[in-house]
Amino acid sequence: MKMSEFKYNLPQEKIAKFPPKERGTTKLLVVDRETGDISHKNYSDIAEYIKQGDVIVLNETKVEKRRTFFQTEKGRTLEVLFLNHTEDGNWDCLIKGGKYVEDGDILKDEEIEIQVVGRKDNGFLVRPLNMEAEDIFEKVGHTPIPPYMKREDIPDDYIRYNTVFARLEGSVAAPTASLNLTNEILAQIQKKGGNLETGEKAPHMHHDHYKMLKDKHFYYECKSSQALNAELRQWHGANAEPYLDKAFDYMDE
């Protein structure tokens, strides 16, 4: 299968640059698998399709402000996206404008300094020099909203680009389908007999997320294998499927 098979035309005017004012009011396309009928609903109607005993797997990962901007010695501004921390104290990063950096270069944002250690896969290894990475995110970090939105982030993005149940920090991308869920919708799902399931360890979206078409590396620890062994009909987001596949693999071992 070629990546070109996934290409299609999506007009820019059809891409929302901001979320709706109220979470959960987005549109929901429903396909009847038996008849093929298509109906247009609102996301708040999703509880209508929950049956007694359905398991809804929620990813509690939380998006951090890992999008940063640093300058080269020549004054060129580069975007540095911190992906995941390595065991030796470095960070896997994507650098927009990476062709302008060499191994060993020191990038600065006023008093903050980071060093480009070297290249790795399609990205770079970067080491914070005079400030912990988490402090860098807090001080100068931006919410890494999707680039196809073609706008700068605003303070409210940190709230709206996280789910209402996000609590485990470590991601640079949100489980986007779950951004539509509200506490009220979750309560309606439970009222219909749906079981909300989370993991003891969130499958964060970081380096593997960006290379998943080349090599899928997914790890997920289930809180309750009994729950996932029940009749499973629901999950939220395309990223959830491979984690569930891995979970079932563990059950078979």
SULWO-V890698 format. One line per field, one symbol per residue. ss: DSSP state (@ for helix, = for strand, . for the rest). phi: phi as a letter, one per 40 degrees, with the letter a starting at -180 (. if undefined). burial: I if it has 9 or more other C-alpha atoms within 8 Angstrom, else O. A space follows every 50 residues. Layout:
# SULWO-V890698
ss->???
phi->???
burial->???
This chain:
# SULWO-V890698
ss->..@@@@.....@@@............=====......=====@@@@@@@. ....===...===...=====.....=========.....======.@@@ .....====..=========..======....@@@@@@@@.=....@@@. ......@@@@.......====....@@@@@..@@@@@@@@@...===.== =.....@@@@..........==..@@@@.....==..@@@@@@@@@@@@@ @@.
phi->.ccccccacbddcccccbccdbcgbccbcbbcccbgcbbbbbccccccbc bdgcbbcbcccbcbcccbbbbcccgccbcbbccacbccgcbcbbbchccc bbdgcbbbbfccbbbccicafcbbcbbccbacdcccdccbcbcccdcccf accbdccccccbccbcabcibbaccdcccccbccccccccccgcbcbbbc bccccaccccbcccacbbbabccacccccccbbbabgcccdcccdccccc ccc
burial->OOOOOOOOOOOOOOIOOOOOOOIIIIOIOOOOOOOOOOOOIIIIOIIOOI OOIIIIIIIIIIIIIIIIIIIIOOOOOIIIIIIIOOOOOIIIIIIOOOOO IOOOIIIIIOOIIIIIIIIOOOIIIIIIIOIOOOOIIOOOIIIIIOOOIO OOIOOOIIOIIIIOOIOOIIIIIIIOOIIIIIOOIIOIIIOIIIIIIIIO OIIOIIIIOOIIOOOOOIOIOIOOIOOIOIOIOIIIIOOIIOIIOIIIOO OOO
